[in-house]
Each structure stands twice: as C-alpha cells, then as structure tokens.
Amino acid sequence: MSVKGMGVSLPPNDTMGNLDKLKGKLNKIQELGFEVVELSLHGMDVIRNGMIDYDRLEMYKYLLTSYSLCYTTHAPYSLNLFRKG
C-alpha cells in the first residue's frame, strides 16, 4: 500500500532522542507506505547549551538519508503561533 503525499508526525519523546528507536519508527513508517515524516527538532538534542552538536547532527543525517522519505521539521513549541505570549 502506498499513501502518496501523506505523512506522519513523530512527537518529541524518547523516540526522537534515541536513534535506535527512531530507526524502528522510520522502518515502520516506510513499510506502511508513507512518504513524509515531521520531526521535532527539540527532541533530537542537536542543540546543547546554545551550540549545535555537529557529531550528533551527523548521526541523524546518516540515519535519515538512508530512507526514501521526505522530512519536515517542527520548530520548538515556544515559536508556535498558537501561543499567546
């Protein structure tokens, strides 16, 4: 089954911060025929103390590019327009 143009969103829980768990989720998402995944940047822990952790970012890049999925990101909640202030 292929769900053209459809995607899923992964929450910023322990799955996003754990590359093995993320790999399992991505396998299932691709297996189900989805094409797009929304990733929560604040769950990935690639920004620490205001600095980019390039080693960790490279691990995500390696994992994510091994799938034929497209990705979109969810900015930190503090930047969402639904917040009043």
Order of alpha helices (4+ residues) and beta strands (2+ residues): beta-alpha-alpha-beta-beta-beta-alpha-beta
